[in-house]
């Protein structure tokens, strides 16, 4: 019954939108036939399109991402999303809200490009033949695998992004390239992979819920004939995927951020010995609910990011004649 109520709710809220006459097709009765060449349907090209789409999402949500990082690192200084954004703009200027954008784009092009672009290849590797009726467990496994591979490769970009965004004074690094060079000089090659364990763990969880949630929601709505292929279906599916992703990954995201942004203590040791130690210290000192510190800015970042990324990705795929997700 609850499932029917949910589907009826989706049908009601999208009914007004479907009646609007737009200069482009909002929905079609069927997905356009694939006219792509072997190259444009290949995994490397999908990774390129996915990375480009994710960069659009990252550029749109970077100010929110900066506030989210600050709230996770120094919660007492940033009591809320909007007050934090206002405070950063006043003290650091508008540019302060775009700290780490270069590193963020680098990260999205590599990490998110692989996470979304290789997702379908992993599904096929795990035996998925029919996109309309692929078992959920294969989607979860494919998403987790793509996320883990992408995050392991892109960890240096993720590290630089967090370091730059958490730098209140803006004195640590002049730009992305100088940040890479300085970290390598002072901390060695291993320094670029600080927090890689937490990054891969988060990516496995995020990968197993974001793309699969979009994929599963989209094909469920299509199979039940609630919505047809088009922008409204992509919008609803990506909105639901965003909520699922931010709720599941919020605690892991907080732990990862704190480990990556931590600075050596006076004796040269790090404040956290690893994921479990950081988790225990956080819960012991701040309570269990502190693991969801920054959930609202997390949603305001990951929610729109997910929506923009999938909307752009689907449009780019259609533009080159590639089959929809």
Backbone bond lengths (Angstrom), bond angles and torsions (degrees), N, CA, C in turn:
res aa  C-N    CA-C-N  psi(-1)  N-CA   C-N-CA  omega(-1)  CA-C   N-CA-C  phi
1 X - - - 1.463 - - 1.530 111.43 -
2 X 1.345 115.12 -44.41 1.465 119.09 -179.69 1.525 110.61 -62.89
3 X 1.349 116.61 -35.22 1.455 120.29 178.31 1.522 111.03 -64.68
4 X 1.341 116.42 -41.92 1.460 120.80 178.11 1.521 111.00 -65.68
5 X 1.349 116.41 -38.71 1.464 119.94 177.95 1.526 111.10 -63.67
6 X 1.344 115.69 -40.04 1.455 119.41 178.79 1.528 111.07 -63.77
7 X 1.340 116.56 -45.21 1.462 120.22 -179.74 1.523 110.97 -64.85
8 X 1.337 116.66 -37.08 1.460 119.70 177.22 1.531 110.27 -65.38
9 X 1.357 116.17 -38.62 1.458 120.75 178.15 1.524 110.69 -61.96
10 X 1.331 116.99 -44.42 1.470 121.15 178.38 1.523 110.47 -60.72
11 X 1.344 115.63 -41.71 1.469 119.85 -179.08 1.521 110.94 -64.58
12 X 1.338 117.34 -39.61 1.467 121.65 -178.08 1.524 111.29 -68.04
13 X 1.355 117.47 -47.39 1.470 119.53 -174.76 1.517 112.49 -71.73
14 X 1.340 118.22 -21.41 1.461 119.78 179.97 1.524 112.55 -96.42
15 X 1.344 117.33 -7.73 1.461 120.31 -177.61 1.530 112.86 -59.91
16 X 1.363 119.48 -46.49 1.468 118.86 179.62 1.517 112.86 -62.93
17 X 1.343 117.42 -37.21 1.454 120.88 -177.81 1.514 111.08 -66.12
18 X 1.327 116.31 -36.68 1.457 120.23 -176.65 1.528 112.70 -70.83
19 X 1.342 116.31 -14.55 1.467 119.55 -179.33 1.522 112.35 -91.38
20 X 1.355 116.39 -5.80 1.458 119.93 -178.39 1.518 109.63 -78.99
21 X 1.337 116.41 134.04 1.451 121.41 176.67 1.523 108.93 -86.90
22 X 1.305 117.03 113.65 1.455 122.02 -179.41 1.523 109.82 -112.71
23 X 1.347 117.13 158.44 1.466 119.97 -179.84 1.520 112.86 -74.63
24 X 1.330 117.90 0.45 1.458 121.51 176.08 1.520 107.91 -133.49
25 X 1.328 117.62 154.51 1.468 119.52 -177.87 1.515 111.78 -68.10
26 X 1.346 115.92 117.31 1.465 120.65 179.02 1.515 110.71 -75.69
27 X 1.300 115.86 -37.15 1.464 121.06 177.15 1.520 108.11 -147.00
28 X 1.268 115.91 150.66 1.451 120.69 174.65 1.519 108.56 -129.53
29 X 1.295 115.51 159.14 1.453 118.42 -177.27 1.510 112.40 -68.66
30 X 1.315 116.39 -20.62 1.453 120.37 178.28 1.509 109.07 -153.32
31 X 1.321 116.04 155.18 1.453 119.84 178.44 1.518 108.89 -67.93
32 X 1.353 118.49 144.24 1.449 120.72 179.52 1.512 110.96 -63.48
33 X 1.317 116.69 144.73 1.455 118.84 -179.92 1.518 111.00 -63.82
34 X 1.307 115.76 146.80 1.456 120.32 -179.23 1.515 109.99 -73.70
35 X 1.346 116.15 127.18 1.458 121.51 177.66 1.520 109.81 -119.93
36 X 1.319 117.24 17.47 1.457 121.31 -174.39 1.518 111.18 -76.64
37 X 1.335 115.27 151.88 1.448 121.35 175.41 1.516 108.65 -81.06
38 X 1.337 115.85 176.05 1.456 119.25 -179.70 1.524 111.16 -62.36
39 X 1.357 117.03 -33.42 1.473 119.00 -179.92 1.517 111.28 -72.25
40 X 1.346 117.76 -47.48 1.458 120.17 -176.63 1.523 112.76 -70.38
41 X 1.327 117.21 -11.52 1.462 119.67 175.39 1.526 111.53 -104.04
42 X 1.339 116.25 6.29 1.456 120.99 -177.40 1.525 111.05 -81.22
43 X 1.325 116.17 162.46 1.465 121.48 179.30 1.526 112.37 -62.26
44 X 1.359 120.70 -44.96 1.464 119.62 178.33 1.529 113.16 -57.86
45 X 1.329 116.89 -37.98 1.464 119.07 179.98 1.528 110.43 -71.95
46 X 1.334 117.75 -37.29 1.462 120.28 175.19 1.527 110.84 -62.68
47 X 1.330 116.53 -38.52 1.465 120.43 177.55 1.530 110.25 -63.55
48 X 1.325 116.92 -40.02 1.465 121.01 177.85 1.529 111.09 -62.66
49 X 1.325 116.81 -46.28 1.470 120.75 179.09 1.526 110.96 -65.15
50 X 1.323 116.18 -41.34 1.467 120.56 -179.81 1.524 110.68 -65.19
51 X 1.334 116.98 -42.42 1.460 120.84 178.28 1.515 112.02 -62.84
52 X 1.321 116.67 -41.89 1.470 121.26 177.89 1.525 110.37 -62.77
53 X 1.315 116.77 -42.64 1.467 121.50 179.04 1.523 111.05 -63.33
54 X 1.336 116.06 -43.74 1.466 120.43 -179.77 1.523 111.30 -66.11
55 X 1.321 117.58 -33.80 1.474 121.06 176.57 1.528 110.64 -63.11
56 X 1.318 116.90 -37.76 1.475 120.69 176.56 1.529 109.69 -62.07
57 X 1.329 115.83 -44.11 1.457 119.85 178.25 1.512 112.27 -64.87
58 X 1.336 117.80 -40.05 1.468 121.77 -178.79 1.520 111.58 -67.49
59 X 1.323 117.30 -41.34 1.466 120.69 179.67 1.526 110.56 -63.56
60 X 1.318 116.39 -36.17 1.462 121.81 -178.93 1.529 111.73 -70.52
61 X 1.318 117.15 -33.71 1.470 120.62 -171.70 1.525 114.12 -109.94
62 X 1.326 119.43 7.70 1.468 120.81 -176.37 1.536 113.84 -57.27
63 X 1.349 120.51 -42.60 1.472 119.24 178.04 1.523 113.06 -57.43
64 X 1.324 116.62 -40.09 1.456 120.30 178.42 1.524 110.39 -67.27
65 X 1.321 116.43 -37.81 1.459 120.93 179.72 1.524 111.06 -63.15
66 X 1.328 117.19 -39.40 1.465 121.51 178.74 1.529 110.20 -61.62
67 X 1.333 116.84 -46.88 1.469 120.95 -179.59 1.525 110.08 -64.41
68 X 1.327 117.47 -40.45 1.459 121.17 179.81 1.526 110.79 -60.35
69 X 1.327 116.47 -44.29 1.471 121.07 179.16 1.523 110.15 -62.67
70 X 1.339 117.15 -44.51 1.469 120.92 -179.40 1.532 110.89 -63.78
71 X 1.326 117.41 -39.55 1.465 121.19 -179.98 1.527 111.13 -65.51
72 X 1.333 116.02 -36.12 1.454 119.73 -179.22 1.529 111.75 -73.53
73 X 1.347 116.68 -33.43 1.454 120.93 -177.01 1.529 111.80 -85.81
74 X 1.339 116.52 -44.24 1.469 121.62 -177.49 1.530 109.19 -131.82
75 X 1.307 115.47 74.71 1.458 122.33 -173.58 1.528 112.52 -58.01
76 X 1.354 117.60 -37.58 1.467 121.32 -175.71 1.515 112.85 -67.37
77 X 1.325 117.83 -23.89 1.473 121.07 -178.26 1.525 112.38 -85.78
78 X 1.329 116.39 -20.25 1.464 120.36 -175.89 1.525 108.94 -129.96
79 X 1.348 116.65 86.17 1.467 121.09 -174.43 1.519 114.62 -70.03
80 X 1.315 117.21 -23.19 1.459 119.47 -177.46 1.511 111.59 -153.27
81 X 1.338 115.30 166.03 1.446 121.35 -176.09 1.522 112.35 -62.24
82 X 1.323 116.02 -54.85 1.461 119.64 -174.23 1.523 111.92 -73.50
83 X 1.339 117.04 -37.64 1.460 119.32 176.88 1.527 110.12 -66.24
84 X 1.330 116.63 -35.78 1.457 120.26 177.11 1.515 111.81 -65.48
85 X 1.319 116.64 -43.06 1.458 120.85 179.19 1.528 110.65 -64.15
86 X 1.333 115.70 -41.47 1.461 120.45 178.94 1.525 110.83 -65.12
87 X 1.343 116.42 -42.88 1.458 120.70 -179.54 1.519 112.29 -63.69
88 X 1.317 116.91 -42.15 1.475 120.70 179.10 1.526 110.36 -65.40
89 X 1.327 116.54 -42.64 1.464 120.18 179.37 1.525 111.32 -62.96
90 X 1.329 117.49 -37.63 1.463 121.18 -179.45 1.522 112.24 -72.81
91 X 1.325 116.54 -41.41 1.469 120.00 -175.19 1.529 113.91 -86.92
92 X 1.333 116.79 -28.48 1.458 119.71 -175.84 1.522 113.50 -120.82
93 X 1.331 116.07 -3.61 1.447 119.54 -177.32 1.519 111.28 82.37
94 X 1.320 115.23 171.99 1.465 119.88 -179.56 1.526 110.80 -60.97
95 X 1.322 116.51 -32.33 1.465 120.37 179.82 1.526 111.48 -60.10
96 X 1.341 115.88 -28.27 1.452 119.83 179.21 1.521 112.57 -61.57
97 X 1.333 115.72 -29.99 1.463 120.63 179.64 1.531 112.07 -76.48
98 X 1.335 116.02 -11.11 1.460 119.96 179.99 1.527 112.02 -114.71
99 X 1.338 115.34 21.09 1.461 119.16 174.58 1.527 109.56 -62.61
100 X 1.319 114.44 139.44 1.456 119.15 177.19 1.510 114.72 76.51
101 X 1.347 117.73 10.61 1.467 119.04 -177.50 1.525 111.21 -63.91
102 X 1.329 116.23 -41.15 1.466 119.14 179.60 1.518 111.74 -60.62
103 X 1.338 115.58 -45.79 1.462 119.70 178.23 1.523 110.99 -66.20
104 X 1.333 115.99 -34.86 1.458 120.32 179.31 1.530 110.86 -64.58
105 X 1.331 116.77 -42.96 1.466 120.57 178.79 1.531 110.47 -65.72
106 X 1.332 115.60 -39.24 1.463 120.31 176.60 1.521 110.35 -60.95
107 X 1.337 115.55 -43.38 1.457 120.91 179.78 1.526 111.23 -64.80
108 X 1.338 116.64 -44.80 1.465 119.92 -177.32 1.525 111.18 -65.18
109 X 1.335 116.08 -39.47 1.460 119.94 -177.90 1.531 111.05 -63.82
110 X 1.337 115.70 -35.22 1.460 119.22 -178.58 1.530 111.29 -91.89
111 X 1.322 116.20 -61.06 1.465 120.88 -175.14 1.531 112.37 -64.16
112 X 1.335 116.39 -57.94 1.468 119.41 -177.26 1.521 111.54 -69.75
113 X 1.336 115.93 -30.33 1.462 118.79 176.81 1.515 110.88 -59.42
114 X 1.334 115.88 -46.02 1.468 120.29 178.57 1.527 110.55 -71.51
115 X 1.347 116.47 -41.62 1.471 120.48 -175.91 1.526 112.04 -59.86
116 X 1.330 117.18 -41.98 1.464 120.34 179.86 1.530 112.03 -92.64
117 X 1.334 116.47 -37.89 1.459 119.95 -175.51 1.519 113.99 -71.64
118 X 1.344 116.53 -32.49 1.468 120.01 -178.93 1.519 112.33 -94.46
119 X 1.323 117.14 -2.67 1.470 121.33 -176.94 1.528 111.75 -56.88
120 X 1.328 116.96 -47.91 1.463 120.32 -177.84 1.527 111.93 -68.85
121 X 1.334 116.22 -32.12 1.468 119.21 177.42 1.522 110.69 -65.89
122 X 1.336 116.45 -40.16 1.465 119.70 176.90 1.529 110.59 -67.28
123 X 1.331 117.31 -36.23 1.475 119.22 176.63 1.527 110.45 -59.81
124 X 1.333 115.89 -45.02 1.458 120.17 179.61 1.526 110.54 -65.31
125 X 1.345 116.16 -37.50 1.460 120.65 178.13 1.523 111.17 -61.05
126 X 1.336 116.03 -34.60 1.459 121.24 -179.29 1.526 113.08 -88.90
127 X 1.335 115.75 9.18 1.458 119.28 171.49 1.511 116.41 97.54
128 X 1.350 118.05 11.69 1.462 120.53 178.41 1.528 109.29 -76.50
129 X 1.303 117.11 122.17 1.467 122.05 -177.90 1.525 112.28 -109.00
130 X 1.318 116.24 -38.39 1.468 121.57 -176.01 1.526 109.99 -114.10
131 X 1.350 118.71 110.21 1.474 121.17 -178.64 1.522 113.24 -57.35
132 X 1.335 117.05 -28.37 1.463 120.31 -177.28 1.526 112.59 -74.55
133 X 1.302 116.87 -25.40 1.470 119.63 -173.22 1.536 112.20 -132.49
134 X 1.307 117.22 35.03 1.460 120.63 178.03 1.529 109.86 -75.90
135 X 1.325 118.98 130.27 1.475 121.14 178.51 1.525 111.03 -58.82
136 X 1.317 116.13 145.24 1.457 121.25 -176.69 1.526 111.85 -60.52
137 X 1.330 117.86 -37.89 1.462 119.73 -176.35 1.529 111.84 -63.68
138 X 1.335 117.49 -31.07 1.463 120.26 177.07 1.525 110.57 -71.16
139 X 1.320 116.73 -34.96 1.465 120.30 176.75 1.524 110.54 -67.09
140 X 1.331 116.16 -41.84 1.462 120.39 179.17 1.523 110.83 -63.08
141 X 1.325 116.36 -44.17 1.465 120.73 -179.93 1.523 111.13 -64.99
142 X 1.326 116.72 -41.09 1.461 121.01 179.83 1.526 111.02 -65.84
143 X 1.327 116.31 -43.81 1.461 120.22 179.51 1.512 112.18 -63.61
144 X 1.333 117.07 -42.86 1.465 121.12 179.32 1.529 110.83 -64.39
145 X 1.319 116.97 -42.39 1.468 120.91 -179.32 1.515 111.72 -63.92
146 X 1.324 116.75 -46.93 1.464 120.72 179.65 1.528 110.84 -63.22
147 X 1.324 116.57 -39.58 1.456 120.39 179.67 1.514 112.31 -65.65
148 X 1.321 117.79 -42.62 1.460 121.85 -179.40 1.528 111.53 -64.59
149 X 1.314 117.24 -43.85 1.465 120.72 179.40 1.533 110.20 -64.11
150 X 1.322 116.18 -47.70 1.461 120.07 -179.01 1.514 113.10 -62.24
151 X 1.329 117.21 -42.15 1.465 120.62 -177.27 1.518 112.03 -69.79
152 X 1.330 117.24 -36.77 1.458 120.79 179.00 1.528 110.45 -63.84
153 X 1.325 116.62 -40.70 1.464 121.09 179.54 1.527 111.40 -69.43
154 X 1.329 116.37 -39.95 1.470 121.22 -171.89 1.527 114.20 -95.39
155 X 1.322 118.97 9.23 1.463 120.29 -176.99 1.529 114.07 -54.43
156 X 1.346 120.51 -42.14 1.469 119.54 178.07 1.534 112.84 -57.29
157 X 1.329 117.31 -39.68 1.470 120.68 178.11 1.519 110.64 -65.46
158 X 1.317 117.06 -40.29 1.460 121.54 179.29 1.521 110.37 -65.30
159 X 1.322 116.57 -41.68 1.466 121.55 179.41 1.524 111.12 -61.72
160 X 1.331 116.62 -48.23 1.466 121.19 -179.65 1.527 110.79 -63.04
161 X 1.326 117.10 -40.29 1.462 120.66 179.33 1.525 110.94 -59.11
162 X 1.328 116.55 -48.49 1.462 120.31 -177.83 1.524 111.22 -67.44
163 X 1.333 117.49 -40.43 1.466 120.49 178.72 1.527 110.55 -61.50
164 X 1.323 117.61 -43.26 1.461 121.26 -178.05 1.522 111.84 -70.51
165 X 1.332 116.67 -38.53 1.458 119.90 -178.31 1.524 112.49 -73.64
166 X 1.317 117.43 -27.40 1.463 120.39 179.32 1.526 112.82 -90.07
167 X 1.338 117.36 -0.64 1.465 122.42 179.05 1.526 109.78 -83.34
168 X 1.329 116.48 93.55 1.470 121.61 -175.81 1.518 111.34 -63.17
169 X 1.330 116.78 -43.80 1.465 120.84 -176.70 1.528 112.48 -74.56
170 X 1.306 116.21 -22.78 1.464 119.70 -179.60 1.514 113.12 71.06
171 X 1.327 116.72 28.59 1.468 120.74 -175.96 1.525 113.54 -108.05
172 X 1.329 117.38 -8.60 1.460 119.61 -175.81 1.524 112.69 -72.52
173 X 1.330 115.86 -46.95 1.460 119.36 -174.14 1.532 110.45 -136.59
174 X 1.335 115.52 140.80 1.475 120.17 178.07 1.528 110.87 -80.67
175 X 1.320 116.11 -38.11 1.461 120.52 -179.11 1.524 109.13 -157.25
176 X 1.305 115.82 -179.76 1.466 121.50 -176.36 1.524 111.69 -61.45
177 X 1.322 117.20 -45.51 1.452 120.71 -175.66 1.528 111.52 -66.73
178 X 1.337 115.64 -39.26 1.461 119.35 177.59 1.525 110.61 -67.11
179 X 1.333 116.46 -33.36 1.459 120.73 178.06 1.530 110.67 -65.17
180 X 1.329 116.76 -46.30 1.463 120.52 177.18 1.531 110.37 -58.66
181 X 1.332 115.60 -46.78 1.463 121.06 -177.02 1.522 111.09 -63.64
182 X 1.340 117.12 -44.12 1.467 120.57 -176.77 1.530 111.31 -67.88
183 X 1.326 117.04 -42.75 1.466 120.21 178.89 1.522 110.13 -62.48
184 X 1.326 116.03 -41.22 1.469 120.07 179.04 1.526 110.92 -64.88
185 X 1.338 117.16 -40.39 1.459 121.14 -179.09 1.526 112.55 -68.31
186 X 1.320 116.37 -42.89 1.465 120.46 -173.99 1.527 113.80 -87.89
187 X 1.338 117.43 -29.40 1.458 120.31 -174.77 1.519 113.87 -119.16
188 X 1.342 114.93 -5.47 1.455 118.87 -179.93 1.522 112.50 78.85
189 X 1.332 115.37 -179.92 1.454 120.24 -179.35 1.517 111.26 -60.99
190 X 1.334 116.05 -35.96 1.459 120.44 179.17 1.524 111.63 -62.63
191 X 1.352 116.06 -28.78 1.458 119.91 179.92 1.517 112.99 -62.58
192 X 1.327 116.73 -27.62 1.460 121.04 179.04 1.523 111.51 -74.39
193 X 1.330 115.87 -12.99 1.462 119.76 -179.01 1.520 112.58 -115.79
194 X 1.347 115.89 22.69 1.457 120.03 171.39 1.524 108.28 -62.16
195 X 1.319 117.10 131.25 1.461 120.84 178.63 1.511 114.71 79.58
196 X 1.353 117.76 11.05 1.463 119.31 -177.98 1.526 110.99 -62.94
197 X 1.329 116.90 -32.54 1.466 119.56 178.24 1.510 111.60 -62.49
198 X 1.349 116.03 -46.85 1.465 120.75 179.05 1.532 110.85 -66.16
199 X 1.331 116.24 -36.12 1.467 120.38 -179.70 1.527 110.98 -65.28
200 X 1.328 116.21 -45.66 1.461 120.52 -179.77 1.529 110.91 -66.68
201 X 1.337 116.22 -38.89 1.473 119.98 177.73 1.527 110.63 -61.73
202 X 1.332 115.84 -46.88 1.468 119.52 179.66 1.527 110.43 -64.04
203 X 1.340 115.77 -41.85 1.467 119.94 -178.01 1.523 111.22 -64.46
204 X 1.332 116.52 -36.31 1.466 119.39 178.33 1.518 110.33 -64.10
205 X 1.336 115.73 -42.27 1.470 119.91 179.79 1.528 110.41 -70.01
206 X 1.353 116.24 -48.17 1.466 119.78 -179.54 1.520 110.75 -63.11
207 X 1.335 115.59 -43.15 1.461 119.50 179.85 1.517 112.80 -62.62
208 X 1.332 115.86 -34.01 1.462 119.41 -177.73 1.527 112.96 -79.78
209 X 1.341 117.61 -7.09 1.470 117.87 -179.53 1.534 113.45 -122.98
210 X 1.335 119.26 -27.45 1.465 119.22 -174.20 1.528 112.59 -76.63
211 X 1.336 117.20 -66.86 1.469 119.60 178.53 1.532 112.03 -62.33
212 X 1.340 119.23 -43.36 1.468 118.72 176.83 1.530 113.35 -62.03
213 X 1.349 117.38 -37.25 1.467 119.32 178.49 1.519 110.37 -64.66
214 X 1.322 116.57 -41.05 1.476 120.70 176.93 1.526 109.91 -63.87
215 X 1.315 115.52 -50.76 1.463 122.15 -178.12 1.532 111.08 -58.50
216 X 1.334 116.57 -48.71 1.463 120.94 -175.25 1.524 111.40 -69.70
217 X 1.331 116.69 -42.42 1.469 120.00 178.16 1.522 110.75 -62.25
218 X 1.314 115.29 -44.79 1.468 120.07 -178.06 1.523 112.03 -61.29
219 X 1.317 117.52 -48.13 1.463 119.58 -176.97 1.525 112.26 -75.62
220 X 1.336 117.06 -26.87 1.468 119.13 174.48 1.526 110.28 -65.72
221 X 1.333 116.62 -46.21 1.468 120.93 178.73 1.526 111.48 -64.48
222 X 1.333 116.84 -36.12 1.462 120.56 178.42 1.532 110.80 -70.64
223 X 1.319 116.24 -44.41 1.470 119.60 -178.21 1.524 111.95 -64.45
224 X 1.345 116.40 -33.57 1.464 120.87 179.11 1.530 111.94 -86.64
225 X 1.344 115.82 1.65 1.467 123.21 177.79 1.533 112.60 60.48
226 X 1.329 116.25 30.84 1.462 120.58 174.50 1.522 109.52 -77.44
227 X 1.325 116.65 -42.70 1.457 122.57 177.52 1.519 108.78 -137.65
228 X 1.324 114.93 156.65 1.454 120.77 176.91 1.523 109.21 -109.14
229 X 1.334 115.59 168.46 1.460 120.73 -178.87 1.527 110.35 -56.29
230 X 1.311 117.19 127.85 1.449 121.31 -179.97 1.515 112.19 161.33
231 X 1.311 117.00 -177.01 1.459 122.83 -173.34 1.527 112.49 -61.86
232 X 1.335 117.71 -40.20 1.465 120.02 -178.98 1.527 110.25 -63.44
233 X 1.322 117.43 -43.39 1.467 121.53 177.56 1.527 110.49 -61.83
234 X 1.326 116.41 -43.13 1.472 120.23 179.20 1.524 110.50 -64.18
235 X 1.325 117.09 -39.26 1.461 121.59 -178.70 1.526 111.37 -66.07
236 X 1.329 116.92 -48.43 1.467 121.15 -179.52 1.529 110.71 -63.85
237 X 1.315 116.98 -44.45 1.464 121.30 -177.81 1.525 111.48 -65.20
238 X 1.329 117.18 -41.91 1.469 120.52 -179.26 1.520 111.31 -71.43
239 X 1.340 117.66 -32.25 1.466 121.13 176.98 1.533 110.09 -63.46
240 X 1.322 116.25 -46.54 1.464 120.64 179.04 1.527 110.60 -65.18
241 X 1.330 116.51 -40.97 1.466 120.46 178.89 1.526 110.90 -61.68
242 X 1.328 117.48 -37.33 1.458 121.42 179.43 1.521 111.93 -64.56
243 X 1.339 116.71 -43.27 1.473 120.74 179.33 1.529 110.54 -63.71
244 X 1.323 116.50 -45.00 1.463 120.57 179.54 1.528 110.39 -61.31
245 X 1.329 115.99 -45.87 1.462 120.63 -175.34 1.517 112.88 -63.95
246 X 1.338 117.65 -46.67 1.467 119.53 -175.80 1.520 111.34 -70.44
247 X 1.322 118.03 -33.16 1.464 120.92 179.77 1.522 111.38 -69.52
248 X 1.315 116.49 -41.93 1.453 120.50 -177.52 1.535 111.98 -72.57
249 X 1.332 116.82 -36.96 1.463 119.91 -171.27 1.527 114.92 -96.49
250 X 1.332 118.49 -4.68 1.471 120.14 -175.26 1.532 113.31 -55.11
251 X 1.341 120.18 -49.80 1.469 118.82 179.70 1.531 113.56 -62.50
252 X 1.332 116.47 -42.08 1.467 120.47 -179.73 1.521 110.21 -66.08
253 X 1.325 116.71 -38.65 1.459 121.35 179.65 1.521 110.81 -62.77
254 X 1.332 116.70 -41.71 1.459 120.74 179.73 1.528 111.27 -64.56
255 X 1.329 117.41 -45.38 1.459 121.08 179.50 1.524 110.63 -62.90
256 X 1.334 116.41 -43.63 1.465 120.61 -179.97 1.521 110.90 -60.69
257 X 1.335 116.94 -44.15 1.459 121.40 -178.90 1.523 111.39 -63.03
258 X 1.317 116.67 -42.64 1.464 119.71 -178.03 1.527 111.28 -68.23
259 X 1.317 117.88 -38.67 1.457 120.50 178.47 1.523 110.72 -66.31
260 X 1.341 116.49 -44.92 1.462 120.76 -176.66 1.525 113.06 -69.93
261 X 1.327 117.53 -33.14 1.470 120.55 -176.63 1.528 112.23 -91.52
262 X 1.326 117.72 -1.22 1.467 120.90 -177.69 1.523 110.87 -69.84
263 X 1.337 115.38 145.07 1.460 121.90 179.33 1.525 108.43 -112.02
264 X 1.347 117.56 148.93 1.462 120.52 -179.91 1.527 112.05 -57.88
265 X 1.337 116.22 144.22 1.456 121.71 176.71 1.530 109.86 -77.94
266 X 1.320 116.39 177.69 1.470 120.89 -176.88 1.523 112.73 -59.12
267 X 1.327 116.76 -29.30 1.465 119.77 -179.93 1.530 112.71 -89.08
268 X 1.343 115.52 4.13 1.460 120.30 177.24 1.512 114.70 91.42
269 X 1.331 117.02 -9.83 1.471 120.18 179.39 1.527 110.40 -83.67
270 X 1.320 115.17 161.56 1.458 120.51 178.98 1.536 109.64 -90.75
271 X 1.334 118.09 149.06 1.465 120.84 -177.56 1.525 114.05 -65.48
272 X 1.349 116.84 -23.09 1.467 120.23 -179.87 1.523 109.86 -123.04
273 X 1.318 116.90 135.36 1.454 121.64 179.52 1.523 112.20 -83.68
274 X 1.320 115.99 -15.09 1.456 119.92 -179.43 1.508 110.85 165.97
275 X 1.331 116.23 -168.58 1.462 122.00 -176.66 1.526 112.38 -60.06
276 X 1.325 116.28 -49.93 1.465 120.46 -176.18 1.529 110.86 -64.78
277 X 1.342 116.52 -42.50 1.466 120.51 -179.67 1.526 110.85 -62.70
278 X 1.330 116.46 -43.29 1.469 120.64 178.54 1.523 110.31 -63.78
279 X 1.331 116.67 -41.73 1.464 121.43 178.52 1.519 111.02 -60.84
280 X 1.335 116.64 -47.38 1.461 121.02 -178.32 1.523 111.83 -65.49
281 X 1.318 117.43 -42.41 1.462 120.85 178.99 1.528 110.92 -63.32
282 X 1.327 116.01 -41.66 1.468 120.49 -178.94 1.522 111.04 -64.29
283 X 1.328 117.05 -47.54 1.472 121.39 -179.38 1.524 110.91 -66.32
284 X 1.341 116.33 -41.74 1.464 120.37 -178.19 1.537 111.78 -66.20
285 X 1.324 116.43 -40.19 1.467 120.20 -175.23 1.527 114.08 -89.06
286 X 1.333 117.19 -26.72 1.468 119.49 -172.13 1.526 114.04 -126.18
287 X 1.318 117.55 -8.89 1.457 119.72 -179.71 1.520 112.46 94.62
288 X 1.333 115.77 161.80 1.468 121.61 -176.70 1.523 112.00 -63.57
289 X 1.331 116.91 -40.80 1.472 119.59 -176.36 1.520 112.77 -66.77
290 X 1.344 116.84 -15.07 1.464 119.52 177.97 1.529 111.01 -65.95
291 X 1.335 116.01 -19.17 1.463 119.46 177.66 1.525 111.32 -65.41
292 X 1.336 115.45 -17.95 1.465 119.76 177.79 1.525 111.57 -106.28
293 X 1.338 116.08 20.70 1.460 119.71 173.63 1.530 108.36 -60.92
294 X 1.298 115.57 130.78 1.460 118.60 -179.95 1.517 113.58 82.33
295 X 1.382 118.02 17.43 1.469 118.00 178.69 1.531 110.85 -62.18
296 X 1.329 116.19 -42.59 1.475 119.32 -178.59 1.523 111.24 -62.90
297 X 1.356 119.18 -52.88 1.465 117.38 175.85 1.521 111.99 -64.36
298 X 1.351 115.84 -28.17 1.460 118.50 175.93 1.521 110.93 -62.79
299 X 1.335 116.18 -44.04 1.465 120.26 176.68 1.528 110.60 -67.09
300 X 1.334 116.39 -42.27 1.462 119.40 -178.33 1.523 111.61 -64.98
301 X 1.329 115.86 -21.71 1.457 119.59 175.66 1.524 111.00 -90.92
302 X 1.348 116.79 -54.99 1.457 120.64 -174.34 1.519 112.54 -74.16
303 X 1.342 116.95 -32.12 1.462 119.55 178.77 1.521 112.36 -61.85
304 X 1.356 117.76 -62.21 1.474 119.30 177.24 1.524 112.65 -60.65
305 X 1.333 116.59 -35.06 1.467 120.18 178.73 1.526 109.97 -60.88
306 X 1.323 116.99 -44.61 1.461 121.27 179.08 1.519 111.26 -63.76
307 X 1.334 115.95 -44.11 1.466 120.73 -178.81 1.525 110.94 -63.44
308 X 1.339 116.67 -50.44 1.469 120.89 -179.32 1.523 110.68 -61.68
309 X 1.329 116.18 -44.17 1.465 119.90 -177.33 1.525 111.79 -60.64
310 X 1.325 117.26 -49.55 1.467 119.28 -177.32 1.529 112.13 -71.15
311 X 1.336 117.25 -36.62 1.465 119.08 177.36 1.525 110.68 -62.04
312 X 1.340 116.71 -47.42 1.466 120.59 179.91 1.522 110.32 -66.45
313 X 1.331 116.88 -41.87 1.464 120.86 -179.16 1.523 111.41 -59.94
314 X 1.329 116.49 -44.62 1.469 119.95 179.55 1.530 110.98 -65.12
315 X 1.331 116.62 -39.81 1.471 119.65 -179.96 1.525 111.03 -67.65
316 X 1.331 117.67 -40.22 1.467 120.80 178.46 1.525 110.42 -65.25
317 X 1.313 116.08 -40.05 1.468 119.79 177.98 1.526 110.53 -62.49
318 X 1.336 116.34 -43.33 1.467 119.92 179.00 1.524 110.99 -64.55
319 X 1.342 116.47 -36.92 1.470 120.92 -177.68 1.519 112.42 -64.39
320 X 1.332 117.27 -32.34 1.461 120.31 -179.55 1.525 112.19 -99.19
321 X 1.348 116.32 6.10 1.460 120.31 177.30 1.507 114.62 81.11
322 X 1.334 116.62 18.15 1.470 120.74 179.93 1.526 109.71 -85.43
323 X 1.295 117.55 145.75 1.458 123.16 179.25 1.533 110.06 -62.57
324 X 1.335 116.81 141.37 1.458 121.06 177.83 1.521 110.11 -63.92
325 X 1.333 116.03 159.01 1.474 121.03 -179.92 1.542 109.30 -59.90
